[in-house]
């Protein structure tokens, strides 16, 4: 059974940083890439960053230069480092796995950027 558990969110001032973690279980972590998405109130869920099985990455324009996605195969964990945070980054952040044409999501972790 696939399980994705996010952590690391919180309240941070503009310009601050956070590192989000997503621990995965129940499948071969090294075989599949993963993504981070976010959803702000009233908005659709949007892709922030993703990493494939070869550790190639790509980012939404809003994330380029500020966020970094990475993964630790030994810990079955994917990370999202958030730097230079802005109030508009406030959202619930979710990690995502697509495997065998099925979508898997964690429960999300809240990031609030406010002074």
N, CA, C and O atoms as a DFTB+ gen file, in Angstrom:
460 C
 N C O
     1  1       0.853      -1.186       0.000
     2  2       0.000       0.000       0.000
     3  2       0.893       1.242       0.000
     4  3       1.753       1.415       0.864
     5  1       0.663       2.089      -0.986
     6  2       1.459       3.298      -1.103
     7  2       1.075       4.288      -0.005
     8  3      -0.104       4.536       0.246
     9  1       2.085       4.839       0.633
    10  2       1.862       5.894       1.622
    11  2       2.842       7.020       1.371
    12  3       4.033       6.790       1.158
    13  1       2.328       8.244       1.398
    14  2       3.134       9.445       1.254
    15  2       2.815      10.351       2.432
    16  3       1.655      10.691       2.664
    17  1       3.838      10.739       3.171
    18  2       3.618      11.552       4.363
    19  2       4.506      12.789       4.301
    20  3       5.733      12.694       4.350
    21  1       3.862      13.953       4.193
    22  2       4.593      15.221       4.131
    23  2       4.783      15.799       5.525
    24  3       4.010      15.531       6.444
    25  1       5.826      16.596       5.652
    26  2       6.068      17.339       6.886
    27  2       6.951      18.535       6.558
    28  3       7.478      18.648       5.452
    29  1       7.104      19.427       7.535
    30  2       8.029      20.539       7.384
    31  2       7.400      21.894       7.142
    32  3       8.095      22.910       7.120
    33  1       6.089      21.919       6.959
    34  2       5.439      23.201       6.752
    35  2       5.417      24.028       8.024
    36  3       5.807      23.565       9.096
    37  1       4.954      25.259       7.884
    38  2       4.863      26.137       9.050
    39  2       4.658      27.570       8.647
    40  3       4.398      27.881       7.485
    41  1       4.781      28.440       9.631
    42  2       4.657      29.884       9.423
    43  2       6.052      30.476       9.300
    44  3       6.916      30.234      10.143
    45  1       6.264      31.250       8.251
    46  2       7.571      31.841       8.008
    47  2       7.380      33.254       7.479
    48  3       6.396      33.547       6.800
    49  1       8.324      34.121       7.795
    50  2       8.252      35.494       7.306
    51  2       8.680      35.584       5.843
    52  3       9.431      34.737       5.362
    53  1       8.211      36.591       5.148
    54  2       8.676      36.785       3.765
    55  2      10.201      36.833       3.707
    56  3      10.853      37.452       4.548
    57  1      10.750      36.166       2.698
    58  2      12.190      36.064       2.576
    59  2      12.791      34.877       3.287
    60  3      13.973      34.582       3.108
    61  1      12.003      34.190       4.089
    62  2      12.488      33.050       4.847
    63  2      12.541      31.770       4.029
    64  3      12.260      31.755       2.830
    65  1      12.910      30.699       4.716
    66  2      13.090      29.410       4.063
    67  2      12.421      28.293       4.859
    68  3      12.250      28.389       6.074
    69  1      12.055      27.252       4.157
    70  2      11.535      26.030       4.757
    71  2      12.007      24.859       3.919
    72  3      12.273      25.000       2.725
    73  1      12.107      23.701       4.555
    74  2      12.356      22.474       3.818
    75  2      11.218      21.506       4.091
    76  3      10.967      21.127       5.235
    77  1      10.540      21.114       3.033
    78  2       9.467      20.145       3.133
    79  2      10.019      18.753       2.837
    80  3      10.920      18.585       2.016
    81  1       9.462      17.770       3.519
    82  2       9.863      16.383       3.305
    83  2       8.635      15.547       2.991
    84  3       7.538      15.820       3.477
    85  1       8.834      14.538       2.181
    86  2       7.777      13.571       1.872
    87  2       8.398      12.183       1.959
    88  3       9.227      11.804       1.131
    89  1       7.985      11.438       2.968
    90  2       8.481      10.073       3.142
    91  2       7.525       9.124       2.444
    92  3       6.315       9.160       2.670
    93  1       8.079       8.283       1.599
    94  2       7.266       7.359       0.799
    95  2       7.465       5.926       1.264
    96  3       8.539       5.563       1.744
    97  1       6.435       5.122       1.121
    98  2       6.502       3.711       1.485
    99  2       5.526       2.916       0.638
   100  3       4.546       3.452       0.120
   101  1       5.812       1.618       0.507
   102  2       4.872       0.727      -0.159
   103  2       5.131       0.465      -1.630
   104  3       4.319      -0.176      -2.297
   105  1       6.250       0.952      -2.144
   106  2       6.590       0.713      -3.546
   107  2       8.089       0.930      -3.709
   108  3       8.771       1.310      -2.757
   109  1       8.603       0.689      -4.914
   110  2      10.026       0.856      -5.175
   111  2      10.341       2.322      -5.435
   112  3      10.177       2.811      -6.552
   113  1      10.794       3.016      -4.402
   114  2      10.989       4.459      -4.474
   115  2      11.926       4.865      -5.596
   116  3      11.685       5.863      -6.276
   117  1      12.988       4.105      -5.798
   118  2      13.990       4.515      -6.776
   119  2      13.472       4.437      -8.215
   120  3      14.046       5.048      -9.116
   121  1      12.415       3.703      -8.424
   122  2      11.939       3.433      -9.785
   123  2      11.063       4.543     -10.346
   124  3      10.881       4.642     -11.559
   125  1      10.527       5.368      -9.477
   126  2       9.555       6.371      -9.916
   127  2       9.969       7.763      -9.487
   128  3      10.552       7.958      -8.420
   129  1       9.654       8.736     -10.347
   130  2       9.832      10.113      -9.941
   131  2       8.677      10.577      -9.079
   132  3       7.696       9.860      -8.880
   133  1       8.813      11.787      -8.574
   134  2       7.758      12.352      -7.747
   135  2       7.652      13.843      -8.007
   136  3       8.546      14.457      -8.589
   137  1       6.552      14.405      -7.568
   138  2       6.348      15.829      -7.732
   139  2       5.843      16.476      -6.462
   140  3       5.300      15.815      -5.577
   141  1       6.030      17.764      -6.391
   142  2       5.423      18.593      -5.351
   143  2       4.409      19.528      -6.019
   144  3       4.701      20.172      -7.027
   145  1       3.229      19.582      -5.437
   146  2       2.171      20.459      -5.893
   147  2       1.759      21.346      -4.722
   148  3       2.104      21.084      -3.570
   149  1       1.019      22.393      -5.041
   150  2       0.463      23.229      -3.982
   151  2      -0.928      23.704      -4.372
   152  3      -1.281      23.794      -5.548
   153  1      -1.698      24.001      -3.339
   154  2      -3.043      24.501      -3.559
   155  2      -3.340      25.585      -2.545
   156  3      -3.342      25.346      -1.337
   157  1      -3.591      26.781      -3.053
   158  2      -3.985      27.903      -2.207
   159  2      -5.509      27.975      -2.180
   160  3      -6.162      27.485      -3.101
   161  1      -6.079      28.571      -1.149
   162  2      -7.545      28.667      -1.061
   163  2      -8.130      29.313      -2.310
   164  3      -7.684      30.374      -2.745
   165  1      -9.135      28.655      -2.877
   166  2      -9.810      29.189      -4.046
   167  2      -9.096      28.935      -5.360
   168  3      -9.583      29.312      -6.425
   169  1      -7.932      28.290      -5.279
   170  2      -7.159      28.032      -6.496
   171  2      -7.098      26.532      -6.787
   172  3      -7.334      25.694      -5.916
   173  1      -6.776      26.231      -8.029
   174  2      -6.555      24.832      -8.393
   175  2      -5.180      24.381      -7.905
   176  3      -4.270      25.187      -7.709
   177  1      -5.063      23.088      -7.719
   178  2      -3.768      22.525      -7.358
   179  2      -2.818      22.695      -8.549
   180  3      -3.192      22.432      -9.692
   181  1      -1.598      23.134      -8.272
   182  2      -0.654      23.393      -9.348
   183  2       0.691      22.725      -9.073
   184  3       1.112      22.573      -7.927
   185  1       1.342      22.337     -10.150
   186  2       2.665      21.731     -10.032
   187  2       3.680      22.786      -9.618
   188  3       3.691      23.900     -10.142
   189  1       4.530      22.417      -8.670
   190  2       5.614      23.293      -8.239
   191  2       6.944      22.797      -8.797
   192  3       7.713      23.564      -9.378
   193  1       7.204      21.505      -8.613
   194  2       8.478      20.934      -9.058
   195  2       8.322      19.425      -9.158
   196  3       7.458      18.835      -8.509
   197  1       9.164      18.808      -9.976
   198  2       9.148      17.360     -10.047
   199  2      10.544      16.843     -10.340
   200  3      11.400      17.542     -10.882
   201  1      10.736      15.601      -9.962
   202  2      12.019      14.942     -10.163
   203  2      11.741      13.552     -10.713
   204  3      10.863      12.846     -10.216
   205  1      12.484      13.162     -11.733
   206  2      12.204      11.854     -12.322
   207  2      13.156      10.796     -11.768
   208  3      13.992      11.084     -10.912
   209  1      13.021       9.598     -12.258
   210  2      13.800       8.481     -11.719
   211  2      15.287       8.643     -11.980
   212  3      16.106       7.978     -11.346
   213  1      15.640       9.520     -12.907
   214  2      17.049       9.769     -13.216
   215  2      17.556      11.027     -12.511
   216  3      18.670      11.487     -12.759
   217  1      16.723      11.569     -11.636
   218  2      17.036      12.781     -10.861
   219  2      17.089      14.044     -11.709
   220  3      17.674      15.048     -11.302
   221  1      16.481      13.993     -12.881
   222  2      16.275      15.229     -13.626
   223  2      15.090      15.977     -13.022
   224  3      14.108      15.378     -12.585
   225  1      15.211      17.288     -13.011
   226  2      14.195      18.105     -12.341
   227  2      13.622      19.153     -13.291
   228  3      14.264      19.566     -14.257
   229  1      12.409      19.565     -12.989
   230  2      11.882      20.750     -13.643
   231  2      10.945      21.458     -12.679
   232  3      10.427      20.867     -11.732
   233  1      10.744      22.738     -12.947
   234  2      10.071      23.627     -12.006
   235  2       9.047      24.504     -12.707
   236  3       9.185      24.844     -13.882
   237  1       8.027      24.856     -11.958
   238  2       7.130      25.905     -12.410
   239  2       7.909      27.212     -12.458
   240  3       8.884      27.399     -11.731
   241  1       7.462      28.112     -13.326
   242  2       8.157      29.397     -13.436
   243  2       8.227      30.110     -12.088
   244  3       9.218      30.774     -11.784
   245  1       7.188      29.975     -11.293
   246  2       7.147      30.657     -10.003
   247  2       8.162      30.104      -9.016
   248  3       8.499      30.756      -8.028
   249  1       8.649      28.891      -9.289
   250  2       9.576      28.223      -8.374
   251  2      11.041      28.321      -8.827
   252  3      11.955      28.140      -8.022
   253  1      11.251      28.599     -10.078
   254  2      12.619      28.611     -10.613
   255  2      13.492      29.630      -9.890
   256  3      13.115      30.787      -9.706
   257  1      14.667      29.164      -9.488
   258  2      15.607      30.036      -8.806
   259  2      15.372      30.181      -7.314
   260  3      16.223      30.717      -6.604
   261  1      14.233      29.712      -6.828
   262  2      13.937      29.832      -5.392
   263  2      13.753      28.487      -4.705
   264  3      14.120      28.329      -3.540
   265  1      13.189      27.521      -5.415
   266  2      12.890      26.216      -4.821
   267  2      13.799      25.157      -5.426
   268  3      14.219      25.267      -6.578
   269  1      14.095      24.133      -4.640
   270  2      14.918      23.020      -5.113
   271  2      14.302      21.708      -4.664
   272  3      14.044      21.499      -3.479
   273  1      14.071      20.824      -5.630
   274  2      13.562      19.491      -5.326
   275  2      14.736      18.515      -5.364
   276  3      15.624      18.615      -6.211
   277  1      14.715      17.584      -4.436
   278  2      15.764      16.566      -4.394
   279  2      15.185      15.315      -3.744
   280  3      14.072      15.330      -3.217
   281  1      15.950      14.245      -3.790
   282  2      15.477      13.036      -3.133
   283  2      16.635      12.242      -2.570
   284  3      17.763      12.319      -3.057
   285  1      16.335      11.482      -1.540
   286  2      17.294      10.585      -0.888
   287  2      16.722       9.176      -1.021
   288  3      15.769       8.813      -0.332
   289  1      17.316       8.394      -1.913
   290  2      16.782       7.054      -2.164
   291  2      16.879       6.184      -0.920
   292  3      15.978       5.392      -0.640
   293  1      17.961       6.327      -0.178
   294  2      18.147       5.512       1.019
   295  2      17.101       5.757       2.080
   296  3      16.793       4.871       2.877
   297  1      16.549       6.973       2.092
   298  2      15.521       7.328       3.069
   299  2      14.126       7.336       2.456
   300  3      13.150       7.650       3.138
   301  1      14.026       6.992       1.168
   302  2      12.727       7.025       0.469
   303  2      12.024       8.358       0.706
   304  3      10.831       8.399       1.007
   305  1      12.763       9.422       0.571
   306  2      12.241      10.757       0.900
   307  2      12.546      11.725      -0.236
   308  3      13.648      11.737      -0.786
   309  1      11.567      12.519      -0.567
   310  2      11.762      13.613      -1.510
   311  2      11.616      14.920      -0.741
   312  3      10.761      15.052       0.135
   313  1      12.456      15.866      -1.080
   314  2      12.498      17.148      -0.361
   315  2      12.126      18.291      -1.299
   316  3      12.279      18.201      -2.518
   317  1      11.642      19.350      -0.701
   318  2      11.456      20.596      -1.437
   319  2      11.987      21.712      -0.554
   320  3      11.409      22.030       0.485
   321  1      13.090      22.298      -0.979
   322  2      13.669      23.433      -0.267
   323  2      13.044      24.702      -0.824
   324  3      13.098      24.967      -2.025
   325  1      12.460      25.466       0.057
   326  2      11.792      26.713      -0.318
   327  2      12.613      27.879       0.206
   328  3      12.755      28.047       1.417
   329  1      13.148      28.677      -0.690
   330  2      13.912      29.873      -0.318
   331  2      13.197      31.128      -0.798
   332  3      12.329      31.081      -1.670
   333  1      13.586      32.246      -0.203
   334  2      13.040      33.551      -0.621
   335  2      11.524      33.519      -0.720
   336  3      10.942      33.948      -1.717
   337  1      10.905      33.014       0.311
   338  2       9.458      32.811       0.286
   339  2       8.712      34.128       0.227
   340  3       9.130      35.135       0.798
   341  1       7.588      34.092      -0.485
   342  2       6.722      35.252      -0.678
   343  2       5.338      34.927      -0.134
   344  3       4.973      33.756      -0.033
   345  1       4.568      35.944       0.215
   346  2       3.199      35.664       0.687
   347  2       2.393      34.832      -0.304
   348  3       1.556      34.029       0.109
   349  1       2.626      35.005      -1.580
   350  2       1.871      34.244      -2.582
   351  2       2.273      32.771      -2.651
   352  3       1.652      31.997      -3.379
   353  1       3.297      32.376      -1.907
   354  2       3.650      30.967      -1.796
   355  2       2.801      30.245      -0.751
   356  3       2.888      29.026      -0.605
   357  1       1.997      30.990      -0.039
   358  2       1.130      30.391       0.975
   359  2       0.168      29.399       0.337
   360  3      -0.573      29.747      -0.582
   361  1       0.182      28.175       0.823
   362  2      -0.639      27.106       0.244
   363  2      -0.424      25.831       1.048
   364  3       0.459      25.754       1.902
   365  1      -1.239      24.848       0.759
   366  2      -0.963      23.492       1.225
   367  2      -0.123      22.809       0.147
   368  3      -0.476      22.818      -1.033
   369  1       0.976      22.226       0.568
   370  2       1.909      21.580      -0.352
   371  2       1.744      20.073      -0.250
   372  3       1.715      19.511       0.844
   373  1       1.639      19.433      -1.393
   374  2       1.408      17.989      -1.473
   375  2       2.505      17.326      -2.294
   376  3       2.976      17.890      -3.282
   377  1       2.905      16.149      -1.891
   378  2       3.747      15.358      -2.771
   379  2       2.867      14.378      -3.546
   380  3       1.798      13.969      -3.093
   381  1       3.351      14.026      -4.711
   382  2       2.559      13.243      -5.659
   383  2       3.401      12.162      -6.312
   384  3       4.564      12.368      -6.656
   385  1       2.781      11.013      -6.469
   386  2       3.385       9.891      -7.175
   387  2       2.410       9.439      -8.253
   388  3       1.220       9.262      -7.995
   389  1       2.926       9.255      -9.457
   390  2       2.133       8.645     -10.516
   391  2       2.744       7.281     -10.808
   392  3       3.904       7.184     -11.207
   393  1       1.965       6.244     -10.609
   394  2       2.468       4.886     -10.782
   395  2       1.356       4.023     -11.340
   396  3       0.252       3.971     -10.798
   397  1       1.668       3.345     -12.437
   398  2       0.688       2.455     -13.070
   399  2      -0.621       3.187     -13.330
   400  3      -1.709       2.673     -13.074
   401  1      -0.482       4.391     -13.842
   402  2      -1.626       5.224     -14.234
   403  2      -2.508       5.611     -13.056
   404  3      -3.645       6.040     -13.257
   405  1      -2.016       5.471     -11.845
   406  2      -2.764       5.916     -10.674
   407  2      -2.014       7.063     -10.008
   408  3      -0.784       7.090      -9.992
   409  1      -2.765       7.999      -9.465
   410  2      -2.224       9.144      -8.744
   411  2      -2.295       8.881      -7.246
   412  3      -3.322       8.452      -6.721
   413  1      -1.190       9.146      -6.577
   414  2      -1.157       9.033      -5.127
   415  2      -0.745      10.376      -4.540
   416  3       0.131      11.065      -5.063
   417  1      -1.401      10.728      -3.438
   418  2      -1.149      12.015      -2.788
   419  2      -0.954      11.813      -1.293
   420  3      -1.522      10.908      -0.682
   421  1      -0.131      12.686      -0.728
   422  2      -0.043      12.744       0.711
   423  2      -1.164      13.607       1.259
   424  3      -2.035      14.067       0.520
   425  1      -1.128      13.820       2.576
   426  2      -2.189      14.592       3.231
   427  2      -1.938      16.092       3.142
   428  3      -2.832      16.890       3.425
   429  1      -0.739      16.476       2.753
   430  2      -0.397      17.882       2.598
   431  2       0.220      18.486       3.851
   432  3       0.015      17.999       4.963
   433  1       0.977      19.550       3.648
   434  2       1.552      20.299       4.751
   435  2       1.379      21.787       4.447
   436  3       1.668      22.244       3.341
   437  1       0.907      22.530       5.439
   438  2       0.571      23.940       5.241
   439  2       1.816      24.809       5.335
   440  3       2.596      24.704       6.281
   441  1       1.986      25.663       4.345
   442  2       3.028      26.685       4.361
   443  2       2.340      28.049       4.352
   444  3       1.555      28.358       3.456
   445  1       2.648      28.848       5.356
   446  2       2.079      30.190       5.450
   447  2       3.219      31.197       5.509
   448  3       4.082      31.130       6.384
   449  1       3.206      32.123       4.572
   450  2       4.248      33.157       4.514
   451  2       3.595      34.492       4.860
   452  3       2.786      35.030       4.105
   453  1       3.971      35.000       6.013
   454  2       3.330      36.223       6.503
   455  2       4.226      36.906       7.521
   456  3       4.962      36.252       8.261
   457  1       4.153      38.223       7.549
   458  2       4.889      38.971       8.554
   459  2       4.010      39.255       9.762
   460  3       4.461      39.881      10.721
